[in-house]
Amino acid sequence: MKGFEKYIPFVPQKIENRTWPDKVITKAPIWCSVDLRDGNQALIDPMNMQEKLEMFHMLVDEIGVKEIEIGFPSASDTDYEICRELIEGGHIPDDVTIQVLVQAREHLIRRTFEAIKGAKHVIFHFYNSVSTLQREVVFGMDVAGVKKIATDAADLIYEMAQPVLAEGMDLRYEYSPESFMGTEMDVAVEICAAVLDHLHADKDHPVILNLPTTVENCMPNQFADEMEYFIRNLPGRDRAIISLHPHNDRGCGVATTEAGLLAGADRVEACLFGNGERTGNVDMVTVAMNMYVQGVDPELNFTQMDRIRSMYERCTKMRVPERQPYAGNLVFTAFSGSHQDAINKGFIYMEKHGTDKWMVPYLPINPEDLGCAYEPVRINSQSGKGGAAFIMHHKFGFEMPKAMHVEFGKVVQQESDRRGIELKPDVLYHLFEETYLKVDGPYKLINNMLSANVVDGVAHSHFYGRLQHKETVFEVSGDGNGPIDAFFNAIRNERMNRYQFIDYKEHAISEGSDSKAVAYIQLRTQDGKDVFGVGIDHNISMASIKGILCAINRCKAYEHMLEGKA
């Protein structure tokens, strides 16, 4: 691809004896939602007041976010009004801190202090750009110039904060060296350390240093090197809370966040589903749920993912893609036959062993943990025998014997090929009905009488019935050690007995006084073809007999098909 030469490659931060690669994430970071600011400013149609309030309450009341950036109140009347409504309208829970953003400019800082009047807990977040590119291209300043912008703002904020603090507001400070990722690390350390000094930070009054990947321009491991270097060299590490604000320009926002946490960060600013400028901010949902599936409590509640997604799409007019991790419509779905079979075996294994651990291949998380009603298995032309069996079991209660999976799987695959689209569960049930439950010829059971007793400790059954074959009605009777044996003995002298009985399985498909039983019968034709029949009845013995008749009729259909081909 032509033109690559004009791009300047990222220069990695040199670091010796890095430690972050050997660390693991063992606890949740401090979370801060920037949906109402970063996320909102990136929308084609920004949210109105009602939509912002709905999202605010979802984030703090249901998801459990404790720090939330509500806007840039000095930049627009709309952001100012939402700030005042949240404060004056009593929307902010006592354990939630609102965060307001402002550029390091005097008149904007003063306006922001007006906006937060009356709030209980506030993070005053100010920023200025310090990167090499911004200094050269945008501001035409040296390091001293951008450092002075930051420290002058810090002095003003600290001064204006004193009467507010005296009035009882819990006011904390946050500083962002914008475009941190593209800044020389020694420069970033110098400017941030100066800001800490001017804000009189100490271990009892730490300042949030928010280190943004404003435009993601390096690999996650290189960012982790920057983070570890910065933290090592920052004077008075205990007087700062290190915060991340990743963007996703390289598609590595989540990885960059996780690498930054390994390198020592304490806090993450993020948006639901990765909303935000350009390719978006880091996705709060994915970062949190990645922790969850590693056995770490993310301290956020995503157990109602469908409701959260619906709210997000309604308020932002954006769509959560089908493949969005943990939240998309297709992320808990398997179309591949081998995947479906493995998923089915995983559920069987868990049930058999009674384990409380999640052990299902291809599903890294139980969809029920997210309150999702997705079908874990969905059927198309790429699906295999295990997928159809899984749905018939978990959706409709039919536990087909494993040998039957192949036969019904072929029926399903042929229908999927014919339609050329995904088959919904109700279509699978219809195919099952047509293939097994509605088979009524050429043999039909007109009426019957089945009796059972025990003689000298031996079970004995007797079957009597009237059968119809096309226009002919005939009587049969037989004895055996059980209903199935008695029925086969009854039809021994008819052409119906040409098939070898291989196996059967039975189970209940409903509970209570109206429960029914289902029987699966496996017969083998004279040329070695295995054919299955299914019978359902309130009486398990009759379910077995119906299953035998179904299997015989299906054998007949198979033989007629062969004759037609001949």
Phi, psi and omega in degrees: 000124185286154173098358185292340186294338185282351183269137183270119182292150178293138178260110183296151175282125177286132180211138179253147175055044177302145183246342187299330182296339182266001183265162175229156177277120184242353179209160180287148172282174166288128182261139171228122176277133174243027181298322184279351178242284179303312182296316184292320183292343182267359182279147175299314175241100182304154183294146173275182184302312183297320180292321177296318179295320179297316180293319179304312184290326175296316183294315186269323185277325186251316180282328176096022177291134182256343176231129185217123178280115190266350177154193183238074193298340179274351186268334182206154177296325181297313179294324178297317182293320179294323177298314180292321180296317180298320182284307185286332182276000177069030183277342191266116176299155184296337182262013181247137178252126175272150180237135178239142184253144177205145172289159180281066180225136192302308186294329177287323178296316180296319179296324181292322176298326175296321185292329186266004183303129178094352179284152181273313184232121185222138167253120180266105190255114178239158186207161165206156183279137184229359187292162179303313182295315180295318180299319185280314190273319188267311189258338184059041183238159171268183182299319181299323181295312181287332177293320180294322176303315182293314184287326176297318178296318180299319179297315181295316181297316180298318180296313183288340182284336188299312178294329178294317177296322180295332179281352175109001178289137171275093185249126177240164184247146173223135178235136176241117167281092187305145182062039179307317185302330182262017181256144172299132187296324178295325177292315179300318178297314182300313183291316181294321178296322178294320178297317177301318179298314184288339176265005177056042181289143170213180186295336177272345179225065183290150176257140176282120171259107183264118189251092190279139162269071187307316168232117184291119185226015176212170181286154182304322180293327178290324176295319178299322176299316178301314182298313182294321178297314181301312183294320179300322190262356180285121177294130178070060181303327184285355177262012181225142167257117184273121185242147178252145176221074187277145168250177195237031187299328177263004183076018185242020185305315180294314180296321178297320179296312181296321178294322178295323177294320176298327183278359173121003180291152183251344195214151180225129170260128189207170178236151173300131174058021173074027177292156178144176183304146178055247179274000172103165169282171178295146182279113179299321183298312183294315180298316181294314183288333173299323176292316183304315183284355173257013177080021179247128178290117181284350180062027170229154185248108176243033182283353176237060187299322180298318180293320180295315180296318179298316178300313182300313182293325180290316185281324185263344186064018176260164181243136173278118184299154181300332182259011178299126182308134174069345189233341182288157183298336187250004189284342177251033186239139175239123174260328182296136181300316182292324177294315180300318180296319180293322178297314179302315180294327178296316179295320179297318180298314181297319180293319182293320186266352178062031183280148175263006176266146179279117186223058180243114179301146176071355173240096184292345180216148176286118181306332180295335178295338179256009181067025185272144179252023181292152170281118180299334179234133177230155194244127168219194186293345179270356186280159181247188184296326184292327182295313179297320179295322180299312182294318180297329178284304190280337180265324189236354174088008180269115180260078183297142174298150186303322181297337181278342182303320183295314183298310182289327177300322178294321178300315182294316183295321177298319179292322178295319176298320182294317182279328181074017181222172176295143177260123178283161182305323181294331176291319177299318179296321178298318178297319178298316178301309184294327184280324188235321191269342181247022177279114185231025177191163011278346181263134177230143176268114181281305174204168183199167174219127183236127179232155181214140174208176180237124179241120181053038177080005181249129178291141181219132179234148177231133178241132170230137179199163174247125181245155176236133174238108186058248182261358185261131175250133181217160182255146176222152174206153180190160180243155178191179182276004177188172183302318182293315179297319179296320181292317179296322177294327179294326183261014185300323183270006177257167180290355180288346188265020182279358187252140181276129177283126183254308186195165172211160178215146180217153175195164176279146178243004173206167183241164177092191185292339181258024184292150178238160177243151175236139178238138177247125182244132178247118176245161178234129180284174183295335178265014174088011179276127176273130181229142183249151172229154181230135176229141179233134178196159174293334179260124185296326179295317179291328176300320179294316181295318176299322178295322178295315179299319178299315181295318179298315179297324179287327173298317179299316180298321178296316180295320178295325178296318179295320179298322179295322178291326179292000000 
